[in-house]
Every structure is written in C-alpha cells, then in structure tokens.
C-alpha cells in the first residue's frame, strides 16, 4: 500500500493500482531500447504485474501498532514481503517466463539495500534461483550475455519509480537511473524527455481516510470500507 499524507487525510493507493499506472507510463516511452524489437508486450506485462503479490496484503491492510497508522509498502514484517514476492513471481511466470524473470530481477533490485542483512539471505537465494531458472528456460545463461534482458528490466524499473513518485506526491526531485523526476502541481516532470514531446494522461484510484490513530486492523479496514473512492488525476511530461 502507498500511504500519502495529505494533512487531515491519508490517501491509500494499492500496489497493483500503482503498477497499472506504471504500465501506462512505460507504454508511452519512446526512448528506451528495451521496448524495441517486439519486446514491448512482455515488458508491459511485467510492469503491470510486478506488484501483483501485494494484492492479498493490500486487501487486508494492517496498522503499525506503535503509530496506529496503516503500514505502507516499506514497513511490515519481512516474512510477509518474502511470501508475497514468491507468490507474485510465480503468478507472472505462468503468464510468461521472461516477464516472471523481469519481476524476479525487480525484487532483487528494490531490496538490494538489504543485501547485508542475514535475515534476508533466504529471500535473495530463493528469488535469484527463480530468476535464473526462468532465464535458463529462455536460453539465457546466468552470468552470460544478458544485454537485452537488462535493457527490458530497465523499463520496468523506470515505470515503477515514475509511478511511485506520482502516487506518493513527492515534491522533492529524485534521480532515477539517468533521468530526473519531480512533481509540478499535478504533473510528473521527467528529464530528459522519454515521451518524444507527448503529454501522458495519468489517473490512479485511491481511498481517502482520516489521518488519525487507528485502534487496530479492524478499525482501519472499517475506515477503508466507508471511504469514498478518489481518483488521482494528472499527467506526465518530459522536459
């Protein structure tokens, strides 16, 4: 879950909805070689489904007992994250092995900062084994020439980061690979321009709940059930 603090309210956006927005952004890119040569549909599948393992977690959100706030995608027990990524990669791999390998690569990348954490070593070992097995099925040997795969994964990584920046409403500019991304009111500004001059309409559903301390998980879920759905609308432009 993405939890966006809006003062008196919290805007909650599910990870699968954020991923669908990431697909919209990647589909509009015109500068990334990873989308060329017929690879586009598989890259878009991986982008759209990269967070599908979160669906069950976001359907039953929980609070952080210390703060009484909803847990976001950065918090929560490590065991839950390990399970959801295994689940999500397995789902995508049944749709397309290359897409599954791309999602596995994403899991390894986004949690790279945990690389020295002993408790995360089983996660890295299992996810890397899944990725390497899928690559072998595709005839791509681990450690061999993987330039095309890496270029395709770059698109997934960019889509995830750009969508996350928009959904979170971050005002501080960030560097994402060789792009800089920032928000100007409701517009996601990206430099250099990946859209060949086009403006890309963006919209993602969410729910607003009061920004208060929640007693327990049931209290949070009741608030979400009562919340009126809200669509965050904007656009992405290159500069």
Steps between C-alpha positions, in 0.01 A plus 500: 500500500615851421402737784500865396475751785268787408480670838156415637467197276700203379470397136546126457595354161545127455819358355318332207335832408838673515640227272226553244591868493864400449391304192327811362821698540725235345261452208551867412881494506675549168866508598564164667662225287350235729160561343623445143508188286169354608590496870240764591208270592710288736656807665155652546370174648785492751446866586124460547538186713817578692309562825221244463626309805387797711135452406421279800697723738331819382157336519550454875707802609657510843618772733835564656416446869755761610351784295145382428555587133447270203810306402637608165705301250822584685385374839361170617655165588777371275332158488193653336715661232687178434173312453333760278792526259522123461127494435512787253795369299338158474180654367678707236724211394192292417392782266842542340840372620688810386254727682543283809877536479463877466286516814751283687776737392290787633460333840876451524563861399252682722617312809868527414549725801429191713794317348700484823203403718535136605123463537453585133749251358236224447293755308785590265597136452147386414419793271833476317444128450155568353638767267789284384274202436268715289796641308627147430158413361545793262851392405660788688775364720566674831818703477492496121408771251175648632499846346149469354355370828668778696369764258150358542529498879612864491154587362328319788721680750431840344124443484490396863701801617309756292161364608607487863611863486161606360291285735696615804479866398867551579599862453877453521666414168664159481759342275381174340779338299590773248170689533392766744138493611296750696145629550369838387148522645324197342763447228779243516800669338773274360833605353620415243166457322413130455169574325617674181313817588168338592299566816391173663168505692527333840231379736510257788224402746540541872305542823520785749468424868540729803858558613458370853628223722316174425427268788563177314484340156120472512469872569716577196307263275169649610629846409610378158164336437323826585735716295380652176722394208717778362689515170832682490523671161798663334743462217862415422713722278859508394721806530 
